[in-house]
Amino acid sequence: QLLIEKAGQEDAKRRIREMEDFLKSERHDISEYDEKLVRKYIKKIKVYEDRFSVTFKSEISVDIERAS
């Protein structure tokens, strides 16, 4: 059980490092939808009336408020 948990933690750390590397390498804002990036980094997106919740494969979650 402990080995499985450790493997999961290592996988999450690896995904976070991959995302950090990608963000550091981007020289411009992403201005259009990129299916490849979505499939690589995003686990799920929940849409609420007042916000979006994006969960990355690294298990980091970000809430984005809708503009008024």
PQR file with spaces between the fields and no chain letter, atoms N, CA, C, O and H, PARSE charges and radii, in Angstrom:
ATOM       1  N    GLN     1       0.832   -1.196    0.000 -0.4000 1.5000
ATOM       2  CA   GLN     1       0.000    0.000    0.000 -0.0000 2.0000
ATOM       3  C    GLN     1       0.873    1.255    0.000  0.5500 1.7000
ATOM       4  O    GLN     1       0.610    2.202   -0.741 -0.5500 1.4000
ATOM       5  N    LEU     2       1.909    1.255    0.833 -0.4000 1.5000
ATOM       6  CA   LEU     2       2.805    2.406    0.932 -0.0000 2.0000
ATOM       7  C    LEU     2       3.534    2.648   -0.387  0.5500 1.7000
ATOM       8  O    LEU     2       3.727    3.795   -0.788 -0.5500 1.4000
ATOM       9  H    LEU     2       2.123    0.486    1.435  0.4000 1.0000
ATOM      10  N    LEU     3       3.934    1.584   -1.054 -0.4000 1.5000
ATOM      11  CA   LEU     3       4.616    1.719   -2.344 -0.0000 2.0000
ATOM      12  C    LEU     3       3.695    2.327   -3.395  0.5500 1.7000
ATOM      13  O    LEU     3       4.140    3.121   -4.223 -0.5500 1.4000
ATOM      14  H    LEU     3       3.776    0.652   -0.727  0.4000 1.0000
ATOM      15  N    ILE     4       2.429    1.963   -3.367 -0.4000 1.5000
ATOM      16  CA   ILE     4       1.456    2.513   -4.317 -0.0000 2.0000
ATOM      17  C    ILE     4       1.274    4.010   -4.070  0.5500 1.7000
ATOM      18  O    ILE     4       1.234    4.800   -5.012 -0.5500 1.4000
ATOM      19  H    ILE     4       2.068    1.318   -2.694  0.4000 1.0000
ATOM      20  N    GLU     5       1.163    4.395   -2.790 -0.4000 1.5000
ATOM      21  CA   GLU     5       1.028    5.817   -2.454 -0.0000 2.0000
ATOM      22  C    GLU     5       2.259    6.600   -2.886  0.5500 1.7000
ATOM      23  O    GLU     5       2.140    7.694   -3.436 -0.5500 1.4000
ATOM      24  H    GLU     5       1.195    3.752   -2.024  0.4000 1.0000
ATOM      25  N    LYS     6       3.439    6.044   -2.639 -0.4000 1.5000
ATOM      26  CA   LYS     6       4.688    6.716   -3.019 -0.0000 2.0000
ATOM      27  C    LYS     6       4.773    6.864   -4.533  0.5500 1.7000
ATOM      28  O    LYS     6       5.201    7.907   -5.027 -0.5500 1.4000
ATOM      29  H    LYS     6       3.536    5.154   -2.192  0.4000 1.0000
ATOM      30  N    ALA     7       4.373    5.843   -5.269 -0.4000 1.5000
ATOM      31  CA   ALA     7       4.388    5.919   -6.732 -0.0000 2.0000
ATOM      32  C    ALA     7       3.433    7.003   -7.218  0.5500 1.7000
ATOM      33  O    ALA     7       3.752    7.731   -8.158 -0.5500 1.4000
ATOM      34  H    ALA     7       4.025    4.996   -4.868  0.4000 1.0000
ATOM      35  N    GLY     8       2.276    7.118   -6.596 -0.4000 1.5000
ATOM      36  CA   GLY     8       1.316    8.159   -6.956 -0.0000 2.0000
ATOM      37  C    GLY     8       1.863    9.549   -6.681  0.5500 1.7000
ATOM      38  O    GLY     8       1.665   10.468   -7.475 -0.5500 1.4000
ATOM      39  H    GLY     8       2.016    6.527   -5.833  0.4000 1.0000
ATOM      40  N    GLN     9       2.550    9.705   -5.558 -0.4000 1.5000
ATOM      41  CA   GLN     9       3.154   10.996   -5.224 -0.0000 2.0000
ATOM      42  C    GLN     9       4.260   11.350   -6.213  0.5500 1.7000
ATOM      43  O    GLN     9       4.368   12.499   -6.642 -0.5500 1.4000
ATOM      44  H    GLN     9       2.711    8.958   -4.913  0.4000 1.0000
ATOM      45  N    GLU    10       5.071   10.378   -6.572 -0.4000 1.5000
ATOM      46  CA   GLU    10       6.151   10.622   -7.535 -0.0000 2.0000
ATOM      47  C    GLU    10       5.586   10.995   -8.902  0.5500 1.7000
ATOM      48  O    GLU    10       6.137   11.851   -9.595 -0.5500 1.4000
ATOM      49  H    GLU    10       4.983    9.445   -6.225  0.4000 1.0000
ATOM      50  N    ASP    11       4.493   10.356   -9.285 -0.4000 1.5000
ATOM      51  CA   ASP    11       3.855   10.679  -10.566 -0.0000 2.0000
ATOM      52  C    ASP    11       3.324   12.110  -10.545  0.5500 1.7000
ATOM      53  O    ASP    11       3.475   12.842  -11.524 -0.5500 1.4000
ATOM      54  H    ASP    11       4.045    9.661   -8.722  0.4000 1.0000
ATOM      55  N    ALA    12       2.711   12.508   -9.448 -0.4000 1.5000
ATOM      56  CA   ALA    12       2.193   13.878   -9.326 -0.0000 2.0000
ATOM      57  C    ALA    12       3.334   14.884   -9.381  0.5500 1.7000
ATOM      58  O    ALA    12       3.214   15.919  -10.038 -0.5500 1.4000
ATOM      59  H    ALA    12       2.589   11.914   -8.653  0.4000 1.0000
ATOM      60  N    LYS    13       4.432   14.597   -8.704 -0.4000 1.5000
ATOM      61  CA   LYS    13       5.597   15.495   -8.740 -0.0000 2.0000
ATOM      62  C    LYS    13       6.150   15.612  -10.153  0.5500 1.7000
ATOM      63  O    LYS    13       6.529   16.700  -10.586 -0.5500 1.4000
ATOM      64  H    LYS    13       4.529   13.757   -8.170  0.4000 1.0000
ATOM      65  N    ARG    14       6.198   14.497  -10.869 -0.4000 1.5000
ATOM      66  CA   ARG    14       6.706   14.508  -12.242 -0.0000 2.0000
ATOM      67  C    ARG    14       5.814   15.370  -13.128  0.5500 1.7000
ATOM      68  O    ARG    14       6.309   16.156  -13.936 -0.5500 1.4000
ATOM      69  H    ARG    14       5.891   13.613  -10.517  0.4000 1.0000
ATOM      70  N    ARG    15       4.516   15.224  -12.978 -0.4000 1.5000
ATOM      71  CA   ARG    15       3.574   16.019  -13.783 -0.0000 2.0000
ATOM      72  C    ARG    15       3.692   17.513  -13.464  0.5500 1.7000
ATOM      73  O    ARG    15       3.594   18.349  -14.363 -0.5500 1.4000
ATOM      74  H    ARG    15       4.114   14.585  -12.321  0.4000 1.0000
ATOM      75  N    ILE    16       3.900   17.843  -12.207 -0.4000 1.5000
ATOM      76  CA   ILE    16       4.086   19.250  -11.834 -0.0000 2.0000
ATOM      77  C    ILE    16       5.356   19.795  -12.473  0.5500 1.7000
ATOM      78  O    ILE    16       5.354   20.910  -12.996 -0.5500 1.4000
ATOM      79  H    ILE    16       3.981   17.164  -11.478  0.4000 1.0000
ATOM      80  N    ARG    17       6.437   19.026  -12.439 -0.4000 1.5000
ATOM      81  CA   ARG    17       7.690   19.464  -13.078 -0.0000 2.0000
ATOM      82  C    ARG    17       7.504   19.649  -14.576  0.5500 1.7000
ATOM      83  O    ARG    17       8.014   20.610  -15.151 -0.5500 1.4000
ATOM      84  H    ARG    17       6.438   18.120  -12.015  0.4000 1.0000
ATOM      85  N    GLU    18       6.774   18.731  -15.216 -0.4000 1.5000
ATOM      86  CA   GLU    18       6.507   18.855  -16.653 -0.0000 2.0000
ATOM      87  C    GLU    18       5.741   20.140  -16.951  0.5500 1.7000
ATOM      88  O    GLU    18       6.054   20.850  -17.907 -0.5500 1.4000
ATOM      89  H    GLU    18       6.360   17.950  -14.749  0.4000 1.0000
ATOM      90  N    MET    19       4.734   20.435  -16.126 -0.4000 1.5000
ATOM      91  CA   MET    19       3.950   21.642  -16.352 -0.0000 2.0000
ATOM      92  C    MET    19       4.806   22.886  -16.131  0.5500 1.7000
ATOM      93  O    MET    19       4.720   23.842  -16.901 -0.5500 1.4000
ATOM      94  H    MET    19       4.479   19.859  -15.349  0.4000 1.0000
ATOM      95  N    GLU    20       5.631   22.879  -15.086 -0.4000 1.5000
ATOM      96  CA   GLU    20       6.522   24.016  -14.836 -0.0000 2.0000
ATOM      97  C    GLU    20       7.460   24.233  -16.017  0.5500 1.7000
ATOM      98  O    GLU    20       7.654   25.365  -16.459 -0.5500 1.4000
ATOM      99  H    GLU    20       5.702   22.103  -14.460  0.4000 1.0000
ATOM     100  N    ASP    21       8.041   23.154  -16.527 -0.4000 1.5000
ATOM     101  CA   ASP    21       8.946   23.257  -17.676 -0.0000 2.0000
ATOM     102  C    ASP    21       8.226   23.827  -18.887  0.5500 1.7000
ATOM     103  O    ASP    21       8.765   24.678  -19.594 -0.5500 1.4000
ATOM     104  H    ASP    21       7.883   22.235  -16.168  0.4000 1.0000
ATOM     105  N    PHE    22       7.012   23.359  -19.123 -0.4000 1.5000
ATOM     106  CA   PHE    22       6.242   23.862  -20.259 -0.0000 2.0000
ATOM     107  C    PHE    22       5.964   25.354  -20.104  0.5500 1.7000
ATOM     108  O    PHE    22       6.157   26.126  -21.043 -0.5500 1.4000
ATOM     109  H    PHE    22       6.574   22.667  -18.549  0.4000 1.0000
ATOM     110  N    LEU    23       5.510   25.758  -18.915 -0.4000 1.5000
ATOM     111  CA   LEU    23       5.176   27.165  -18.697 -0.0000 2.0000
ATOM     112  C    LEU    23       6.408   28.060  -18.822  0.5500 1.7000
ATOM     113  O    LEU    23       6.311   29.184  -19.316 -0.5500 1.4000
ATOM     114  H    LEU    23       5.353   25.131  -18.152  0.4000 1.0000
ATOM     115  N    LYS    24       7.552   27.575  -18.382 -0.4000 1.5000
ATOM     116  CA   LYS    24       8.789   28.352  -18.512 -0.0000 2.0000
ATOM     117  C    LYS    24       9.216   28.478  -19.966  0.5500 1.7000
ATOM     118  O    LYS    24       9.813   29.482  -20.353 -0.5500 1.4000
ATOM     119  H    LYS    24       7.631   26.662  -17.981  0.4000 1.0000
ATOM     120  N    SER    25       8.917   27.477  -20.766 -0.4000 1.5000
ATOM     121  CA   SER    25       9.354   27.485  -22.168 -0.0000 2.0000
ATOM     122  C    SER    25       8.434   28.299  -23.066  0.5500 1.7000
ATOM     123  O    SER    25       8.832   28.683  -24.166 -0.5500 1.4000
ATOM     124  H    SER    25       8.432   26.661  -20.452  0.4000 1.0000
ATOM     125  N    GLU    26       7.207   28.571  -22.618 -0.4000 1.5000
ATOM     126  CA   GLU    26       6.263   29.343  -23.433 -0.0000 2.0000
ATOM     127  C    GLU    26       6.686   30.805  -23.460  0.5500 1.7000
ATOM     128  O    GLU    26       6.864   31.428  -22.413 -0.5500 1.4000
ATOM     129  H    GLU    26       6.883   28.259  -21.724  0.4000 1.0000
ATOM     130  N    ARG    27       6.843   31.339  -24.642 -0.4000 1.5000
ATOM     131  CA   ARG    27       7.287   32.725  -24.779 -0.0000 2.0000
ATOM     132  C    ARG    27       6.117   33.668  -25.057  0.5500 1.7000
ATOM     133  O    ARG    27       6.307   34.882  -25.125 -0.5500 1.4000
ATOM     134  H    ARG    27       6.698   30.833  -25.493  0.4000 1.0000
ATOM     135  N    HIS    28       4.930   33.134  -25.217 -0.4000 1.5000
ATOM     136  CA   HIS    28       3.770   33.963  -25.512 -0.0000 2.0000
ATOM     137  C    HIS    28       2.538   33.385  -24.813  0.5500 1.7000
ATOM     138  O    HIS    28       2.526   32.228  -24.393 -0.5500 1.4000
ATOM     139  H    HIS    28       4.775   32.148  -25.162  0.4000 1.0000
ATOM     140  N    ASP    29       1.532   34.199  -24.705 -0.4000 1.5000
ATOM     141  CA   ASP    29       0.279   33.724  -24.117 -0.0000 2.0000
ATOM     142  C    ASP    29      -0.389   32.740  -25.063  0.5500 1.7000
ATOM     143  O    ASP    29      -0.299   32.871  -26.284 -0.5500 1.4000
ATOM     144  H    ASP    29       1.542   35.139  -25.046  0.4000 1.0000
ATOM     145  N    ILE    30      -1.050   31.769  -24.490 -0.4000 1.5000
ATOM     146  CA   ILE    30      -1.823   30.834  -25.298 -0.0000 2.0000
ATOM     147  C    ILE    30      -3.150   31.521  -25.596  0.5500 1.7000
ATOM     148  O    ILE    30      -3.901   31.852  -24.678 -0.5500 1.4000
ATOM     149  H    ILE    30      -1.123   31.663  -23.499  0.4000 1.0000
ATOM     150  N    SER    31      -3.435   31.734  -26.857 -0.4000 1.5000
ATOM     151  CA   SER    31      -4.625   32.508  -27.217 -0.0000 2.0000
ATOM     152  C    SER    31      -5.692   31.682  -27.929  0.5500 1.7000
ATOM     153  O    SER    31      -6.762   32.196  -28.256 -0.5500 1.4000
ATOM     154  H    SER    31      -2.825   31.466  -27.603  0.4000 1.0000
ATOM     155  N    GLU    32      -5.406   30.417  -28.166 -0.4000 1.5000
ATOM     156  CA   GLU    32      -6.415   29.576  -28.799 -0.0000 2.0000
ATOM     157  C    GLU    32      -6.362   28.172  -28.208  0.5500 1.7000
ATOM     158  O    GLU    32      -5.353   27.759  -27.636 -0.5500 1.4000
ATOM     159  H    GLU    32      -4.537   30.000  -27.900  0.4000 1.0000
ATOM     160  N    TYR    33      -7.448   27.461  -28.354 -0.4000 1.5000
ATOM     161  CA   TYR    33      -7.590   26.112  -27.813 -0.0000 2.0000
ATOM     162  C    TYR    33      -6.559   25.176  -28.428  0.5500 1.7000
ATOM     163  O    TYR    33      -6.348   25.176  -29.641 -0.5500 1.4000
ATOM     164  H    TYR    33      -8.267   27.797  -28.819  0.4000 1.0000
ATOM     165  N    ASP    34      -5.922   24.383  -27.582 -0.4000 1.5000
ATOM     166  CA   ASP    34      -4.924   23.420  -28.050 -0.0000 2.0000
ATOM     167  C    ASP    34      -5.268   22.047  -27.457  0.5500 1.7000
ATOM     168  O    ASP    34      -4.987   21.779  -26.289 -0.5500 1.4000
ATOM     169  H    ASP    34      -6.093   24.382  -26.597  0.4000 1.0000
ATOM     170  N    GLU    35      -5.866   21.201  -28.258 -0.4000 1.5000
ATOM     171  CA   GLU    35      -6.324   19.876  -27.813 -0.0000 2.0000
ATOM     172  C    GLU    35      -5.191   19.062  -27.193  0.5500 1.7000
ATOM     173  O    GLU    35      -5.395   18.381  -26.188 -0.5500 1.4000
ATOM     174  H    GLU    35      -6.094   21.418  -29.207  0.4000 1.0000
ATOM     175  N    LYS    36      -4.021   19.128  -27.775 -0.4000 1.5000
ATOM     176  CA   LYS    36      -2.867   18.360  -27.290 -0.0000 2.0000
ATOM     177  C    LYS    36      -2.503   18.779  -25.859  0.5500 1.7000
ATOM     178  O    LYS    36      -2.247   17.929  -25.007 -0.5500 1.4000
ATOM     179  H    LYS    36      -3.855   19.681  -28.591  0.4000 1.0000
ATOM     180  N    LEU    37      -2.482   20.080  -25.604 -0.4000 1.5000
ATOM     181  CA   LEU    37      -2.165   20.565  -24.259 -0.0000 2.0000
ATOM     182  C    LEU    37      -3.250   20.181  -23.262  0.5500 1.7000
ATOM     183  O    LEU    37      -2.949   19.780  -22.138 -0.5500 1.4000
ATOM     184  H    LEU    37      -2.690   20.770  -26.297  0.4000 1.0000
ATOM     185  N    VAL    38      -4.493   20.301  -23.663 -0.4000 1.5000
ATOM     186  CA   VAL    38      -5.601   19.940  -22.776 -0.0000 2.0000
ATOM     187  C    VAL    38      -5.495   18.475  -22.374  0.5500 1.7000
ATOM     188  O    VAL    38      -5.592   18.151  -21.190 -0.5500 1.4000
ATOM     189  H    VAL    38      -4.737   20.627  -24.577  0.4000 1.0000
ATOM     190  N    ARG    39      -5.303   17.607  -23.322 -0.4000 1.5000
ATOM     191  CA   ARG    39      -5.230   16.171  -23.024 -0.0000 2.0000
ATOM     192  C    ARG    39      -3.997   15.817  -22.195  0.5500 1.7000
ATOM     193  O    ARG    39      -4.023   14.864  -21.417 -0.5500 1.4000
ATOM     194  H    ARG    39      -5.224   17.871  -24.283  0.4000 1.0000
ATOM     195  N    LYS    40      -2.926   16.579  -22.359 -0.4000 1.5000
ATOM     196  CA   LYS    40      -1.690   16.291  -21.635 -0.0000 2.0000
ATOM     197  C    LYS    40      -1.759   16.734  -20.176  0.5500 1.7000
ATOM     198  O    LYS    40      -1.258   16.034  -19.296 -0.5500 1.4000
ATOM     199  H    LYS    40      -2.905   17.354  -22.991  0.4000 1.0000
ATOM     200  N    TYR    41      -2.378   17.898  -19.907 -0.4000 1.5000
ATOM     201  CA   TYR    41      -2.287   18.492  -18.578 -0.0000 2.0000
ATOM     202  C    TYR    41      -3.576   18.538  -17.769  0.5500 1.7000
ATOM     203  O    TYR    41      -3.510   18.577  -16.540 -0.5500 1.4000
ATOM     204  H    TYR    41      -2.784   18.466  -20.622  0.4000 1.0000
ATOM     205  N    ILE    42      -4.736   18.534  -18.400 -0.4000 1.5000
ATOM     206  CA   ILE    42      -5.981   18.748  -17.665 -0.0000 2.0000
ATOM     207  C    ILE    42      -6.732   17.443  -17.440  0.5500 1.7000
ATOM     208  O    ILE    42      -6.948   16.658  -18.363 -0.5500 1.4000
ATOM     209  H    ILE    42      -4.789   18.502  -19.398  0.4000 1.0000
ATOM     210  N    LYS    43      -7.123   17.237  -16.191 -0.4000 1.5000
ATOM     211  CA   LYS    43      -7.882   16.041  -15.825 -0.0000 2.0000
ATOM     212  C    LYS    43      -9.379   16.285  -15.996  0.5500 1.7000
ATOM     213  O    LYS    43     -10.085   15.461  -16.578 -0.5500 1.4000
ATOM     214  H    LYS    43      -6.947   17.875  -15.441  0.4000 1.0000
ATOM     215  N    LYS    44      -9.870   17.446  -15.476 -0.4000 1.5000
ATOM     216  CA   LYS    44     -11.298   17.746  -15.617 -0.0000 2.0000
ATOM     217  C    LYS    44     -11.541   19.241  -15.442  0.5500 1.7000
ATOM     218  O    LYS    44     -10.757   19.959  -14.822 -0.5500 1.4000
ATOM     219  H    LYS    44      -9.297   18.115  -15.003  0.4000 1.0000
ATOM     220  N    ILE    45     -12.645   19.673  -16.009 -0.4000 1.5000
ATOM     221  CA   ILE    45     -13.102   21.052  -15.863 -0.0000 2.0000
ATOM     222  C    ILE    45     -14.562   20.999  -15.437  0.5500 1.7000
ATOM     223  O    ILE    45     -15.388   20.362  -16.092 -0.5500 1.4000
ATOM     224  H    ILE    45     -13.282   19.089  -16.513  0.4000 1.0000
ATOM     225  N    LYS    46     -14.873   21.673  -14.335 -0.4000 1.5000
ATOM     226  CA   LYS    46     -16.259   21.768  -13.872 -0.0000 2.0000
ATOM     227  C    LYS    46     -16.726   23.195  -14.104  0.5500 1.7000
ATOM     228  O    LYS    46     -16.017   24.153  -13.794 -0.5500 1.4000
ATOM     229  H    LYS    46     -14.203   22.190  -13.803  0.4000 1.0000
ATOM     230  N    VAL    47     -17.923   23.324  -14.651 -0.4000 1.5000
ATOM     231  CA   VAL    47     -18.483   24.643  -14.935 -0.0000 2.0000
ATOM     232  C    VAL    47     -19.619   24.911  -13.961  0.5500 1.7000
ATOM     233  O    VAL    47     -20.582   24.148  -13.878 -0.5500 1.4000
ATOM     234  H    VAL    47     -18.498   22.546  -14.902  0.4000 1.0000
ATOM     235  N    TYR    48     -19.488   26.007  -13.229 -0.4000 1.5000
ATOM     236  CA   TYR    48     -20.513   26.448  -12.294 -0.0000 2.0000
ATOM     237  C    TYR    48     -21.102   27.756  -12.814  0.5500 1.7000
ATOM     238  O    TYR    48     -20.593   28.345  -13.767 -0.5500 1.4000
ATOM     239  H    TYR    48     -18.706   26.627  -13.297  0.4000 1.0000
ATOM     240  N    GLU    49     -22.164   28.194  -12.184 -0.4000 1.5000
ATOM     241  CA   GLU    49     -22.816   29.433  -12.623 -0.0000 2.0000
ATOM     242  C    GLU    49     -21.878   30.638  -12.518  0.5500 1.7000
ATOM     243  O    GLU    49     -21.897   31.523  -13.373 -0.5500 1.4000
ATOM     244  H    GLU    49     -22.578   27.716  -11.409  0.4000 1.0000
ATOM     245  N    ASP    50     -21.058   30.665  -11.464 -0.4000 1.5000
ATOM     246  CA   ASP    50     -20.217   31.841  -11.218 -0.0000 2.0000
ATOM     247  C    ASP    50     -18.715   31.616  -11.409  0.5500 1.7000
ATOM     248  O    ASP    50     -17.926   32.550  -11.264 -0.5500 1.4000
ATOM     249  H    ASP    50     -21.043   29.947  -10.769  0.4000 1.0000
ATOM     250  N    ARG    51     -18.316   30.379  -11.734 -0.4000 1.5000
ATOM     251  CA   ARG    51     -16.882   30.098  -11.871 -0.0000 2.0000
ATOM     252  C    ARG    51     -16.641   28.798  -12.633  0.5500 1.7000
ATOM     253  O    ARG    51     -17.565   28.032  -12.906 -0.5500 1.4000
ATOM     254  H    ARG    51     -18.957   29.620  -11.851  0.4000 1.0000
ATOM     255  N    PHE    52     -15.377   28.576  -12.967 -0.4000 1.5000
ATOM     256  CA   PHE    52     -14.914   27.316  -13.538 -0.0000 2.0000
ATOM     257  C    PHE    52     -13.933   26.721  -12.543  0.5500 1.7000
ATOM     258  O    PHE    52     -13.243   27.460  -11.840 -0.5500 1.4000
ATOM     259  H    PHE    52     -14.626   29.199  -12.745  0.4000 1.0000
ATOM     260  N    SER    53     -13.862   25.419  -12.473 -0.4000 1.5000
ATOM     261  CA   SER    53     -12.876   24.750  -11.645 -0.0000 2.0000
ATOM     262  C    SER    53     -12.082   23.809  -12.551  0.5500 1.7000
ATOM     263  O    SER    53     -12.640   22.893  -13.155 -0.5500 1.4000
ATOM     264  H    SER    53     -14.423   24.819  -13.044  0.4000 1.0000
ATOM     265  N    VAL    54     -10.788   24.047  -12.635 -0.4000 1.5000
ATOM     266  CA   VAL    54      -9.919   23.242  -13.492 -0.0000 2.0000
ATOM     267  C    VAL    54      -9.045   22.381  -12.595  0.5500 1.7000
ATOM     268  O    VAL    54      -8.355   22.897  -11.715 -0.5500 1.4000
ATOM     269  H    VAL    54     -10.335   24.792  -12.145  0.4000 1.0000
ATOM     270  N    THR    55      -9.070   21.075  -12.812 -0.4000 1.5000
ATOM     271  CA   THR    55      -8.217   20.156  -12.079 -0.0000 2.0000
ATOM     272  C    THR    55      -7.208   19.576  -13.058  0.5500 1.7000
ATOM     273  O    THR    55      -7.569   18.973  -14.069 -0.5500 1.4000
ATOM     274  H    THR    55      -9.630   20.656  -13.527  0.4000 1.0000
ATOM     275  N    PHE    56      -5.940   19.773  -12.734 -0.4000 1.5000
ATOM     276  CA   PHE    56      -4.867   19.268  -13.579 -0.0000 2.0000
ATOM     277  C    PHE    56      -4.539   17.835  -13.196  0.5500 1.7000
ATOM     278  O    PHE    56      -4.912   17.383  -12.114 -0.5500 1.4000
ATOM     279  H    PHE    56      -5.647   20.263  -11.913  0.4000 1.0000
ATOM     280  N    LYS    57      -3.860   17.129  -14.054 -0.4000 1.5000
ATOM     281  CA   LYS    57      -3.500   15.741  -13.779 -0.0000 2.0000
ATOM     282  C    LYS    57      -2.567   15.626  -12.586  0.5500 1.7000
ATOM     283  O    LYS    57      -2.454   14.555  -11.989 -0.5500 1.4000
ATOM     284  H    LYS    57      -3.557   17.496  -14.934  0.4000 1.0000
ATOM     285  N    SER    58      -1.901   16.712  -12.233 -0.4000 1.5000
ATOM     286  CA   SER    58      -1.039   16.733  -11.052 -0.0000 2.0000
ATOM     287  C    SER    58      -1.855   16.882   -9.768  0.5500 1.7000
ATOM     288  O    SER    58      -1.291   16.942   -8.675 -0.5500 1.4000
ATOM     289  H    SER    58      -1.993   17.581  -12.718  0.4000 1.0000
ATOM     290  N    GLU    59      -3.188   16.942   -9.900 -0.4000 1.5000
ATOM     291  CA   GLU    59      -4.156   17.089   -8.803 -0.0000 2.0000
ATOM     292  C    GLU    59      -4.202   18.506   -8.242  0.5500 1.7000
ATOM     293  O    GLU    59      -4.842   18.730   -7.215 -0.5500 1.4000
ATOM     294  H    GLU    59      -3.646   16.893  -10.788  0.4000 1.0000
ATOM     295  N    ILE    60      -3.552   19.454   -8.876 -0.4000 1.5000
ATOM     296  CA   ILE    60      -3.691   20.858   -8.501 -0.0000 2.0000
ATOM     297  C    ILE    60      -5.001   21.350   -9.094  0.5500 1.7000
ATOM     298  O    ILE    60      -5.326   21.057  -10.244 -0.5500 1.4000
ATOM     299  H    ILE    60      -3.032   19.272   -9.710  0.4000 1.0000
ATOM     300  N    SER    61      -5.749   22.101   -8.293 -0.4000 1.5000
ATOM     301  CA   SER    61      -7.042   22.598   -8.744 -0.0000 2.0000
ATOM     302  C    SER    61      -7.039   24.122   -8.698  0.5500 1.7000
ATOM     303  O    SER    61      -6.522   24.721   -7.755 -0.5500 1.4000
ATOM     304  H    SER    61      -5.485   22.339   -7.358  0.4000 1.0000
ATOM     305  N    VAL    62      -7.619   24.743   -9.723 -0.4000 1.5000
ATOM     306  CA   VAL    62      -7.673   26.199   -9.812 -0.0000 2.0000
ATOM     307  C    VAL    62      -9.110   26.614  -10.101  0.5500 1.7000
ATOM     308  O    VAL    62      -9.750   26.075  -11.003 -0.5500 1.4000
ATOM     309  H    VAL    62      -8.039   24.256  -10.488  0.4000 1.0000
ATOM     310  N    ASP    63      -9.614   27.579   -9.327 -0.4000 1.5000
ATOM     311  CA   ASP    63     -10.939   28.144   -9.581 -0.0000 2.0000
ATOM     312  C    ASP    63     -10.773   29.455  -10.323  0.5500 1.7000
ATOM     313  O    ASP    63      -9.939   30.283   -9.955 -0.5500 1.4000
ATOM     314  H    ASP    63      -9.094   28.017   -8.594  0.4000 1.0000
ATOM     315  N    ILE    64     -11.562   29.645  -11.365 -0.4000 1.5000
ATOM     316  CA   ILE    64     -11.513   30.856  -12.179 -0.0000 2.0000
ATOM     317  C    ILE    64     -12.897   31.476  -12.159  0.5500 1.7000
ATOM     318  O    ILE    64     -13.870   30.872  -12.611 -0.5500 1.4000
ATOM     319  H    ILE    64     -12.239   28.973  -11.664  0.4000 1.0000
ATOM     320  N    GLU    65     -12.976   32.697  -11.626 -0.4000 1.5000
ATOM     321  CA   GLU    65     -14.266   33.386  -11.555 -0.0000 2.0000
ATOM     322  C    GLU    65     -14.647   33.913  -12.925  0.5500 1.7000
ATOM     323  O    GLU    65     -13.804   34.379  -13.691 -0.5500 1.4000
ATOM     324  H    GLU    65     -12.186   33.188  -11.259  0.4000 1.0000
ATOM     325  N    ARG    66     -15.949   33.828  -13.219 -0.4000 1.5000
ATOM     326  CA   ARG    66     -16.448   34.390  -14.481 -0.0000 2.0000
ATOM     327  C    ARG    66     -16.415   35.905  -14.408  0.5500 1.7000
ATOM     328  O    ARG    66     -16.637   36.494  -13.351 -0.5500 1.4000
ATOM     329  H    ARG    66     -16.635   33.449  -12.597  0.4000 1.0000
ATOM     330  N    ALA    67     -16.139   36.518  -15.530 -0.4000 1.5000
ATOM     331  CA   ALA    67     -16.162   37.983  -15.597 -0.0000 2.0000
ATOM     332  C    ALA    67     -17.601   38.463  -15.489  0.5500 1.7000
ATOM     333  O    ALA    67     -18.515   37.817  -16.000 -0.5500 1.4000
ATOM     334  H    ALA    67     -15.960   36.039  -16.389  0.4000 1.0000
ATOM     335  N    SER    68     -17.799   39.581  -14.834 -0.4000 1.5000
ATOM     336  CA   SER    68     -19.155   40.121  -14.663 -0.0000 2.0000
ATOM     337  C    SER    68     -19.633   40.790  -15.916  0.5500 1.7000
ATOM     338  O    SER    68     -20.752   41.301  -15.955 -0.5500 1.4000
ATOM     339  H    SER    68     -17.056   40.105  -14.419  0.4000 1.0000
